[in-house]
Amino acid sequence: MNHIETLNRLNDYADHSLSEEDRSEVEEHLQTCEPCSREMQKLDALLKQATSLARSIEPPRELWSRIAPMLGTQEPKLNPLSSAFHRSGRWGFEYRSWARYSTRIAAALVVAVGGFWLASRPSPRAWEVARLEGTPTIGDQHLTHGGQLAVGDWLETDAFSRAQLTIADIGHAEIGPNSRLRLVATRETEHRLEMTQGRLTAWVSAPPRIFIVETPSGTAVDLGCSYDLFVNESGNGTIHVTSGEVSLEFDGKESFVPTGTMCETRRGFGPGTPYSDLSSDVVRTALRQFDFEKGGAKSVELILQNAANIDAVTLWHLLQRVDEPARETVYDRFAALVPPPKQVTKEGILRLDKNMLEDWLNEFAVRSFSLKRLF
C-alpha cells in the first residue's frame, strides 16, 4: 500500500471498518512511514479528545441573533459559485415549497455554526512539512526529515523530491517534483498559498473558501474538496477535482469545477471552460481553441456536435460565454441532453436570467454536488 492510499484509509482504520487484509497493509505501512504515523497519532489524539467531550454543548447566547435574520425575507449572503451569479452575491433556491425554507434554515445554521467553529479554533502560525522523497528545501534549509513552513517561506522540490504539507489543521497536500510554492497567509478564516509551478494534490475538510491557492493564471478557491493542481513553467495550469468543488477565478472571470471535472488555465486568459474527465478528445481540443485560441463559432459547433450528457457542466458555462447569436444553438443542444426544469424557459435562459440558470444547474447537479455548494 502506497503513501496516498494509506492516508486515504486512516479514518477507516481508526473506525475498525477495514478488512483484515487492508488493516494489515495499513499497519505495515505505518511502521515505515513517518508522515503517515504522525497523521495517525493526530487522529488518535483527536478521537481521545472527542470521547471526553460533553454530550451537549451550550451555544453562545448571541448565536440565535445571528441565525434569526437569515430566516426572514432576506436571503443569507452566500458566496457565488459562478460568474453568472457573481453580481447577485447569493446562491438561493426559488422553490415555492417548504423545501426552499428548510434549505435556507440549514444554510443559516451551517453558516452560523461554521463561523462559531472557526472562531473557536486557533490556527497554526506555521505548517508542518514532511520529506517524502529526495531533498525538498524551505528557503536555504534542506529537509532530511521535516520542517516548518512559515508565512513568507518558499517550499521547493527538485526533479527527485516530494514533500507532504500539513494545511494548518484543515487538511494536507502532497507536493510533487519540480514545485515551488509560498505560504502567503494562515489564519482562522483563510489559508493561502502562492504556487508558481509544480503539482499539488490537496485533501481539505473545512468550510468553503478557506483554502486558496494562487497561480500565475488563476486562483483555486476550495469549496470543501480534494483536487490535483498542476502548473507548468509558463504559469499555465490544469485542475482535476476528485471530490467536492473548486472555484477557479481570475480578473473577474470564474469557472465552477465540480467533482469529476477538469479545467485548464492560461496566463493572460484565466480559467477556461470546465469539462468532464470523461469528455472526448474532440470536445477538449475544441474547448482549448474556443477558450484560448479564438476558435469562435467553429469551435462551438464542434463541441455541440460531440457533446454528451457528461458535458452538461461544459454546456452550462458555454451558455454564458458564447456570443448572443450562438446562445440559442447552445441552448437547444443542452436542452436535448439535459431537459430544463419546468420553471426554466428558453426566453429566460437566452437573456441569462440568473435564477433560471441557477435552477437548471441544480437540476443536473443536485445529485452529485455536496451541500457545501450552497454556502
C-alpha positions as CSV (number, residue, x, y, z in Angstrom):
1,M,0.0,0.0,0.0
2,N,1.5,3.4,-1.0
3,H,1.6,6.6,0.9
4,I,-1.6,8.2,-0.6
5,E,-3.7,5.1,-0.3
6,T,-2.7,4.8,3.4
7,L,-3.6,8.4,4.1
8,N,-7.0,7.9,2.5
9,R,-7.7,4.9,4.6
10,L,-6.6,6.2,8.0
11,N,-10.2,7.2,9.0
12,D,-11.5,3.7,8.2
13,Y,-8.5,2.2,10.0
14,A,-9.3,4.2,13.1
15,D,-13.0,3.2,12.8
16,H,-12.1,-0.5,12.5
17,S,-14.0,-0.7,9.3
18,L,-11.2,-2.1,7.1
19,S,-10.9,-5.8,6.1
20,E,-8.2,-7.7,7.9
21,E,-6.0,-7.7,4.8
22,D,-6.3,-3.9,4.3
23,R,-5.8,-3.3,8.0
24,S,-2.6,-5.3,8.0
25,E,-1.3,-3.4,5.0
26,V,-2.0,-0.1,6.7
27,E,-0.2,-1.2,9.9
28,E,2.8,-2.4,7.8
29,H,3.0,1.0,6.1
30,L,2.7,2.9,9.3
31,Q,5.8,1.1,10.7
32,T,8.0,2.6,7.9
33,C,6.3,5.9,7.0
34,E,6.9,8.8,9.5
35,P,4.4,11.3,7.9
36,C,1.6,8.7,7.9
37,S,2.4,7.7,11.5
38,R,2.2,11.4,12.6
39,E,-1.2,11.7,10.9
40,M,-2.4,8.5,12.7
41,Q,-1.1,9.9,16.0
42,K,-3.1,13.2,15.4
43,L,-6.2,11.2,14.6
44,D,-5.8,9.0,17.7
45,A,-5.4,12.1,19.8
46,L,-8.5,13.7,18.2
47,L,-10.6,10.6,18.9
48,K,-9.5,10.5,22.5
49,Q,-10.4,14.2,22.9
50,A,-13.8,13.5,21.3
51,T,-14.6,10.8,23.8
52,S,-14.1,13.3,26.6
53,L,-16.4,15.9,25.2
54,A,-19.7,16.7,26.8
55,R,-22.7,15.1,25.2
56,S,-24.3,18.5,24.6
57,I,-22.8,22.0,24.1
58,E,-24.5,25.2,25.2
59,P,-24.2,27.6,22.3
60,P,-23.3,31.3,23.0
61,R,-26.3,33.5,23.7
62,E,-25.7,35.6,20.6
63,L,-25.8,32.6,18.3
64,W,-29.6,32.8,17.6
65,S,-29.3,36.6,17.0
66,R,-27.0,35.7,14.1
67,I,-29.3,33.0,12.7
68,A,-32.7,34.8,13.1
69,P,-32.1,37.5,10.4
70,M,-31.2,34.8,7.9
71,L,-34.7,33.2,8.3
72,G,-36.5,36.4,7.4
73,T,-37.4,37.8,4.0
74,Q,-33.8,38.5,3.1
75,E,-31.7,35.7,1.6
76,P,-28.5,35.0,3.5
77,K,-25.4,36.4,1.8
78,L,-23.8,33.4,0.3
79,N,-20.7,33.0,-1.8
80,P,-21.4,32.8,-5.5
81,L,-20.0,29.8,-7.3
82,S,-20.2,31.0,-10.9
83,S,-19.8,34.2,-12.9
84,A,-23.5,34.1,-13.7
85,F,-24.3,34.8,-10.1
86,H,-21.2,36.8,-9.1
87,R,-23.0,40.1,-9.2
88,S,-26.0,38.9,-7.2
89,G,-23.8,37.8,-4.3
90,R,-26.0,34.8,-3.4
91,W,-26.8,31.3,-4.2
92,G,-30.5,30.9,-3.5
93,F,-33.3,28.4,-4.3
94,E,-36.6,29.6,-5.7
95,Y,-38.7,26.6,-4.9
96,R,-42.3,27.6,-3.8
97,S,-42.4,24.9,-1.2
98,W,-41.2,24.0,2.3
99,A,-38.0,22.7,0.7
100,R,-37.0,26.2,-0.1
101,Y,-37.2,27.3,3.6
102,S,-35.8,24.1,5.0
103,T,-32.7,24.6,2.8
104,R,-32.4,28.2,3.9
105,I,-32.6,27.2,7.5
106,A,-30.0,24.6,7.0
107,A,-27.8,27.1,5.2
108,A,-28.2,29.7,8.0
109,L,-27.5,27.1,10.7
110,V,-24.3,25.8,9.0
111,V,-23.1,29.4,8.3
112,A,-23.6,30.4,11.9
113,V,-22.3,27.3,13.5
114,G,-19.4,27.2,10.9
115,G,-18.4,30.7,11.9
116,F,-18.6,29.8,15.6
117,W,-16.4,26.7,14.9
118,L,-13.8,28.8,13.1
119,A,-13.7,31.5,15.7
120,S,-13.2,28.9,18.5
121,R,-10.2,27.2,16.9
122,P,-6.6,28.5,17.0
123,S,-4.7,28.5,13.7
124,P,-1.1,27.3,13.5
125,R,1.3,30.0,12.6
126,A,3.5,27.6,10.6
127,W,2.7,24.5,8.6
128,E,4.4,21.1,9.1
129,V,6.4,19.8,6.1
130,A,7.5,16.2,5.9
131,R,10.0,14.9,3.4
132,L,8.6,12.1,1.3
133,E,11.5,11.7,-1.2
134,G,14.7,13.4,-2.2
135,T,15.7,16.7,-0.5
136,P,13.0,19.4,-0.5
137,T,14.0,22.8,0.7
138,I,12.4,25.6,2.8
139,G,14.4,28.7,1.9
140,D,18.1,27.5,2.2
141,Q,17.2,24.7,4.6
142,H,17.5,21.2,3.2
143,L,14.9,18.8,4.7
144,T,16.3,15.5,5.7
145,H,13.1,14.6,7.7
146,G,10.8,17.6,8.2
147,G,10.5,21.2,8.9
148,Q,8.0,24.1,9.2
149,L,6.7,26.5,6.5
150,A,6.1,30.0,8.0
151,V,4.3,32.9,6.3
152,G,6.6,34.2,3.5
153,D,8.7,31.0,3.3
154,W,9.2,29.2,-0.1
155,L,9.0,25.4,-0.3
156,E,10.8,23.9,-3.3
157,T,11.3,20.4,-4.7
158,D,13.6,19.4,-7.5
159,A,13.1,16.6,-10.0
160,F,13.8,13.9,-7.4
161,S,11.9,15.4,-4.4
162,R,8.4,15.2,-2.9
163,A,7.0,16.6,0.3
164,Q,3.9,16.4,2.4
165,L,2.4,19.7,3.6
166,T,0.0,19.9,6.5
167,I,-2.5,22.6,5.7
168,A,-2.9,24.2,9.1
169,D,-5.5,21.9,10.8
170,I,-7.9,21.5,7.9
171,G,-6.1,19.0,5.6
172,H,-2.9,18.1,3.9
173,A,-1.3,18.2,0.4
174,E,1.4,16.2,-1.4
175,I,3.8,18.4,-3.3
176,G,5.2,16.8,-6.4
177,P,8.7,17.2,-8.1
178,N,9.8,20.5,-9.6
179,S,7.4,22.5,-7.5
180,R,7.7,26.0,-6.0
181,L,5.2,27.5,-3.6
182,R,5.0,30.0,-0.8
183,L,2.8,30.4,2.3
184,V,1.0,33.7,1.9
185,A,-1.4,33.7,4.9
186,T,-2.7,31.4,7.6
187,R,-5.4,32.4,10.0
188,E,-8.8,31.1,11.1
189,T,-10.7,32.4,8.1
190,E,-8.1,32.0,5.4
191,H,-5.2,29.7,4.5
192,R,-3.5,30.9,1.3
193,L,-0.6,29.6,-0.9
194,E,1.1,31.0,-3.9
195,M,2.3,28.4,-6.4
196,T,4.4,29.4,-9.3
197,Q,4.9,25.9,-10.8
198,G,4.7,22.2,-10.0
199,R,2.0,19.8,-8.7
200,L,-0.1,20.0,-5.6
201,T,-2.6,17.3,-4.6
202,A,-4.8,18.5,-1.8
203,W,-7.3,17.0,0.6
204,V,-9.2,19.6,2.6
205,S,-12.0,19.3,5.2
206,A,-13.2,22.8,6.1
207,P,-15.9,25.4,5.3
208,P,-15.8,26.7,1.7
209,R,-13.4,29.5,0.7
210,I,-10.9,28.9,3.5
211,F,-8.1,27.2,1.5
212,I,-6.9,29.2,-1.5
213,V,-4.0,28.6,-4.0
214,E,-2.9,31.4,-6.2
215,T,-1.2,30.6,-9.6
216,P,0.0,32.9,-12.4
217,S,-3.1,32.0,-14.4
218,G,-5.8,31.7,-11.8
219,T,-6.8,31.3,-8.2
220,A,-8.2,28.0,-7.0
221,V,-10.7,28.6,-4.2
222,D,-11.6,25.4,-2.3
223,L,-15.2,24.7,-1.7
224,G,-14.5,21.7,0.5
225,C,-12.9,19.0,-1.6
226,S,-9.9,17.2,-2.9
227,Y,-8.2,18.0,-6.1
228,D,-5.0,17.8,-8.2
229,L,-3.5,21.1,-9.4
230,F,-0.6,21.3,-11.9
231,V,1.2,24.5,-13.1
232,N,3.9,24.4,-15.8
233,E,6.9,26.6,-16.1
234,S,4.9,29.1,-18.2
235,G,2.3,29.5,-15.4
236,N,-0.4,27.6,-17.3
237,G,-2.3,25.1,-15.3
238,T,-4.8,22.3,-15.1
239,I,-7.1,21.3,-12.1
240,H,-8.8,18.0,-11.7
241,V,-11.4,17.9,-8.9
242,T,-11.9,14.4,-7.4
243,S,-14.4,15.3,-4.7
244,G,-16.3,18.4,-3.8
245,E,-16.0,21.6,-5.8
246,V,-13.4,24.3,-6.7
247,S,-14.0,27.8,-8.0
248,L,-11.3,29.0,-10.4
249,E,-11.1,32.7,-10.5
250,F,-9.0,35.3,-12.4
251,D,-9.6,39.0,-13.1
252,G,-13.4,38.8,-12.6
253,K,-13.8,35.6,-14.6
254,E,-14.9,32.4,-12.8
255,S,-15.3,28.8,-13.6
256,F,-17.2,26.3,-11.3
257,V,-15.3,23.0,-11.3
258,P,-17.3,20.1,-9.6
259,T,-16.4,16.5,-8.8
260,G,-15.2,14.5,-11.8
261,T,-14.4,17.6,-14.0
262,M,-11.2,19.4,-15.1
263,C,-10.4,22.9,-16.1
264,E,-7.4,24.5,-17.8
265,T,-6.0,27.9,-17.1
266,R,-3.7,30.1,-19.3
267,R,-1.6,33.0,-18.4
268,G,-3.3,36.2,-19.5
269,F,-6.6,34.4,-20.1
270,G,-7.5,32.9,-16.7
271,P,-9.7,29.8,-16.4
272,G,-11.2,28.1,-19.4
273,T,-14.5,26.1,-19.6
274,P,-14.7,23.1,-17.3
275,Y,-15.1,19.6,-18.9
276,S,-15.8,16.1,-17.6
277,D,-12.8,13.9,-17.1
278,L,-14.7,11.5,-19.5
279,S,-15.1,14.1,-22.2
280,S,-13.9,13.2,-25.7
281,D,-10.6,14.5,-27.1
282,V,-12.6,16.3,-29.7
283,V,-14.5,18.3,-27.1
284,R,-11.4,19.0,-25.1
285,T,-9.4,20.3,-28.1
286,A,-12.4,22.4,-29.3
287,L,-12.7,23.9,-25.9
288,R,-9.0,24.9,-25.8
289,Q,-9.5,26.6,-29.2
290,F,-12.6,28.4,-28.0
291,D,-11.1,29.5,-24.7
292,F,-7.6,30.4,-25.6
293,E,-7.1,30.5,-29.4
294,K,-10.1,32.5,-30.7
295,G,-11.7,29.4,-32.1
296,G,-15.1,31.1,-32.3
297,A,-18.1,29.6,-34.0
298,K,-16.2,26.7,-35.5
299,S,-15.1,25.5,-32.0
300,V,-18.6,25.8,-30.6
301,E,-20.0,23.8,-33.5
302,L,-17.5,21.0,-32.8
303,I,-18.3,21.0,-29.1
304,L,-22.0,20.8,-29.7
305,Q,-21.7,18.1,-32.4
306,N,-19.7,15.9,-30.0
307,A,-21.3,16.8,-26.6
308,A,-22.9,14.1,-24.5
309,N,-24.7,14.1,-21.2
310,I,-21.4,14.1,-19.3
311,D,-20.7,17.5,-20.9
312,A,-23.6,19.2,-19.0
313,V,-21.3,21.5,-17.0
314,T,-19.4,22.5,-20.2
315,L,-22.6,23.5,-22.0
316,W,-23.9,25.3,-18.9
317,H,-20.8,27.5,-18.9
318,L,-20.9,28.0,-22.7
319,L,-24.4,29.4,-22.5
320,Q,-22.8,32.4,-20.6
321,R,-19.7,32.6,-22.7
322,V,-20.8,32.4,-26.4
323,D,-21.9,35.4,-28.4
324,E,-25.6,36.1,-28.2
325,P,-26.4,34.8,-31.8
326,A,-24.9,31.4,-30.8
327,R,-26.6,31.1,-27.4
328,E,-29.9,29.7,-28.9
329,T,-27.9,26.9,-30.6
330,V,-26.1,26.0,-27.3
331,Y,-29.5,26.1,-25.5
332,D,-31.1,23.7,-28.0
333,R,-28.3,21.1,-27.7
334,F,-28.1,21.5,-23.9
335,A,-31.9,21.1,-23.5
336,A,-31.8,17.9,-25.7
337,L,-29.2,16.4,-23.4
338,V,-30.5,17.7,-20.1
339,P,-34.1,18.9,-20.2
340,P,-34.5,22.0,-18.1
341,P,-36.9,22.0,-15.1
342,K,-40.5,23.4,-15.7
343,Q,-39.7,26.8,-14.2
344,V,-36.9,27.4,-16.7
345,T,-37.9,28.9,-20.0
346,K,-35.9,29.3,-23.2
347,E,-36.5,33.0,-23.3
348,G,-35.2,33.3,-19.7
349,I,-32.0,31.4,-20.5
350,L,-31.4,33.4,-23.6
351,R,-31.4,36.6,-21.6
352,L,-29.2,34.9,-19.0
353,D,-31.7,35.1,-16.2
354,K,-29.6,34.3,-13.1
355,N,-32.4,32.4,-11.2
356,M,-33.2,30.2,-14.2
357,L,-29.5,29.4,-14.9
358,E,-29.3,28.5,-11.2
359,D,-32.3,26.3,-11.3
360,W,-31.0,24.4,-14.4
361,L,-27.6,23.9,-12.7
362,N,-29.4,22.5,-9.7
363,E,-31.4,20.1,-11.9
364,F,-28.4,18.2,-13.2
365,A,-26.1,18.9,-10.3
366,V,-28.1,18.3,-7.1
367,R,-27.5,14.5,-7.2
368,S,-23.7,14.8,-7.3
369,F,-22.8,18.1,-5.7
370,S,-22.4,18.3,-1.9
371,L,-24.5,20.5,0.4
372,K,-21.4,22.7,0.8
373,R,-22.1,24.2,-2.7
374,L,-24.9,26.3,-1.0
375,F,-22.6,28.5,1.1
